[in-house]
Amino acid sequence: LLYMGIKKFLLAALSCAAALTVPLSACGGGQEEGGLTFTEATALGGRRFYVASGTVEAEDGVYHIPGSHEGLPVSQVEDITFVGNGTVLILGEGIEYIESGILGDNRHITSLVLPTTVEEIYSYAFSGTALEYVNFSAGLWNIGQEAFRGTPLKSVCIPSNVGSVGGMAFYESSIQSAIVEAQSVGRAAFAFCPYLVHVSLGDDTIRVYNRAFGSNRSLISVNLNDVQEIWHKAFNDCDALERITIPAAADFVSSTAFCGCASLEEIVFEKTSDWFLCKRDENFDYVPVAAADLSDPAANVELLGGELEDYVYRRISGYEI
């Protein structure tokens, strides 16, 4: 049985009745050596698909894994051995899920081309690999934890169709610029990226979780756009950061969001009314304890630079205390 955790359905009771090994050239890859094994599986609801595993050989520096076989999609790829010194991996249209450790110990592949059909990149999928370029496609909705940890990626552009960037997904990577339009950015997702200079969040980004961009000491530019929630130490120890603007859409900002930012001089709130200092209670709810004045950009640096995660600032229209 083969198990996959998926957004739309759970795969179970997989049928292994049609496992066959064929040369890659017979699957549209144009290669005569090396072979892939296509194992037929059935999802709940009766949808049939193939799982690809086996060997892929580079042709002109490019590895290609087809997205279909015998009229069925190759939804999942796992346990692939890459032969040769190819630098580019192209995954064909039809592939939906990318398993952990798909590249194994391969240190030659530097570019990954994803199809529009990919929905999920599993945790640790490319952690520690040599990837420098990835296109994050229109069908993607989840990037697992530590999926690209420690990679030499130079920049990322994550589209708004992505619901979540998992915890430590790009931790300790070489990213210099990050455009992140995902709905949520997980814990320490982009932390400890020593070359990260610019961050821009999308109009649809709702929340930035704990230490999401923490300890990025080269970070000088942050555009929060319409982010709503900035959690504990989201930008802690970003020593080069001098000024931050909290958008009018924001209604939740931790009192520790910018702690340890040594050069920070101003935190400007686009909307300064209806803010309250809130304390975490025994149910882990943040309950208003006092009205807050966040109109002074210089004073806000201290208010949002604390160490205690028991306090946040919430904007609650019409509330009185």
N, C-alpha and C positions, 0 to 999 in steps of 0.2 A: 504494500500500500504506500502511496505517496501522498504526503500531506502538505498543503499550502494554506497559509492564512491570507485571505484576500479581502478587499473591501466589499465586493459585491456578493461573494459567495465563498463558502468553505469547500475546499476540494476534499473528497474522501472516496473510499472504495474505488481506488484507481484500478483500471483494468490493464494488465500487462500482457494482454493476449497478442498484441501485434508489435512486438519488439523486433526490429530488423536493423542490420548494419548495412549501409550503402556508402559508396564513395561520395565525397562532397560534390564532385562534378555532376552527379546524378540528381543533386538537390538544388541546382541552380547556382552553385558557388564557383563553377568553372575550374575546379581543381581535380587533378587526377590521382593524387596521393593523399593518404590520410582518410579517415572515415568517421562518420557520426552515427550514433545509435539513436534511433527515434522510437521511443516507447509510447505506445498509445495509452491514453488515460481518459477517464470519464469523470466529469464534475457532477456534483449534485444538480439535478435538473436534466441530466442526460447529455450535456454538451461534451463533445469529443474533441480531443486535442492531442498533440504530441509533446513529449519532453525530450529535448535534445541533450546528448552527452557524448563524450568521446574525443576524437582528435580532429583538429583543424590545422591545415598547413597554409602558410602565407603564400600569396601570389602577388608578385610585384610590390611587396611590402605591406600587403593588405590581407587581413583575415576577414572572412565573411561567414556568418552563420545565418542560414535562411530562416525566414519567418513562417514558412508553410512547407508541408510535405504531403503528397498524395491528396491534395484538396483540403487538408485540415491545417489549422494554425499550429505553429510551434510556439505554444504559449510560454513555455518555461525552458531555461537553459541552466545546466548544472554540470559540474565535474568535467570541464573542458580542458584538454591538453593542447597547448599551442606549440606547433612545430615550426622552427625557423625563427628569423629575427624580424618579423613584421612589426611595424610601429602603429598601424591603424587597425582598429576592430570595428566592423560595421555589423550591426544587428538588424536583421531583416524585418520588414513590416509583418506584424502578426505576433511577435514576441511581446509578452505582457509583464513578465516577472523576472527579475535578475537575482539569482541566489547569492548567498554570502560566499566570498572568496572565489568568484568566478575566474579571476586571472591567476589564481594560485600564486606561485613565486615568480611569475613572468615580470621581467624588468625592462622589456623592450617596447611594450605597447604604451604609447604616450597619448594617443588620441582615441576617443570613443564616440561613435556616431549612433545615437539611439533612434529607434523608429518612433513614430507618433503613437504607436499602440502600447508602448511601455507604460504601465500604471504604477509599478512599485519597484524601488530599488531596496533590496533587503539590507538589514544591518550588516556592517562590516564587508559589504560587497566588494569595495575597492580599497579598503583601508591598507595603507602602506605600499600601494602600487606606485608606478612611475607616471601616472596619468597627468598630463599637462592641459588637456583640452577635453571638455565634455559638452555636448549640446543637450540641455534639459528640455525635453520635448513637450508638446502640447497635451499629451495624454497622461502625463505623469501626475500622480496625486500624493505620493508619499516617498520621502527619502529617509531611510532607516538610520538608526543611531550608528555613529562612527563609520558611516558608509564611505566617506572619502578622507578619513583621518590621516594626517601626515603625508598627504599627496603633494606633489609640486605644482598643482593647479595655480595658474596665474590670475585668473578671474573667473567669476561665475555670474550667470544671469538666470535666476530661478523664476519661472513664470507664475502668474497668479492662480493657475489651475492646481498648483501644489498646495495641498491642505496643510502639510506639516513637514518641517525640516527637523529631523530627529536630533536628540541630544548628542553633542560632540561630533556631529556629522562631518564638519570640516575642521575639527580641532587640530591645531598645530600644522595646518597646511600652509602653503606658500602664497596664498591668495593676496593680491594687491588691491583688488577692487571687487566689491560684492553688490550686485543689484538683486535684492531679495523681495519678491512680490508674493511669497507664500503667505498663507493666512496666519501661521504661527511659526516662530523660530524657537527651537528647543533649547534646553539647558546646555550652556557652553558650546552651542552649535558652531560658532565661529571664534571661540576663545583661543588665546595664545597663538594667534597668527602674526608672526613678527613683522611681516611686510605689509599688512593690511592698512591702507591709507584712506580709502573712501568706502562708505556704506550708504546705500540708498534703499529704503523700504518702500513697498508698494502701497497704492491707495487701498488695497484690499487686506493689507496686513492688520490683523487684530491685536495680537499680543507678542511681546518679546519676553521670553522667560529668563529665569535666573542665569546670570553670567553669560548670556548668549553671545555677547561681543566683549567679554571681559579680558583684561590683561593684554589688550592690543596697543602696545606702547607707541606705535607709529601712526595710529589713527588720528587724522586731523579733520575729517569731514564726515558728518552724519546728517542725512536727510530722513527725518522720521515720517514725512508725508502725513498720512491720516491714521497713524497707529493709535490704538485705543488704550492698550495696557503695556506698561513698562515695569517689569518685575524686579525682584531683588538683585542688586549688583549687576544689572544687565550690561552696564558699561563701566564696571569698576576698573580702576587702575589703567585707564586710558590716558597716559601721561601727557600726550601732545594735544589733547582736545581742549579748545579754548572757549567755545561757545556752542550752546545747544538751544534749539527752539522746540518747545513742546506744543504739538498742534492742537487746534481747537477741538478736534475729535477725541482727544485723550480724556479719559475719565478715571484712570487708575495709574498712579505713579508711586513706586516704592520710595521710602525715605532713604534707601541705600542705593538707588539706581546709579548714581554717579560717584560713589565713594572712592576715594583714592585717586581722583583725577587731578593731579598736582597743578596743571596749568589752567584748569577751568576757571573762567572769570564771570561768565554769565549763563544763566538758564532762564530763557524767556518763555513765558506762558502766553500763547495767543489768546486764551480765555482765562481770566483770573477770578471770575465770580463762581460762587457755589462750591468751593473746595473745602474739604474737611479733613482734619487729621484723624486717622482711624487706627484703632489698636486691635490686634488679633486676639480673639477670645478662645475659650477652651474648645470650641467647635471649629476653630480655624476660619471663622468669619471675621471680617474687618469691620468693626463697629465704630461709628463716629464718636469722638470724645471732645472735639473742639473745632470751631471754625478756623480756617487757615487763610492767611494772607500770602498769596504767592505773586504779588505784583512787583516785587523788587528783584530784578534779575541777579544782582550781586548777592543778596541775602539768600536767594534760592539755592545757591551753590552749597551753603552749609545745610540748609533744610533737606536737600536731596543727597547729601554726602555723608550720611550717618552710617553706623555699623550695625545697628539693631534692626533685625528683620521683623520685629513685632509691629512696626508702624508703616503705614502707607498713607498717601493722600488720594482721596476719592472726590470726584465731582458729582454732586447729587442735587439736581435742580429741585427747588421748592422745599428742600429739607431745612428744618429749624432745630437748633440745639440750645 
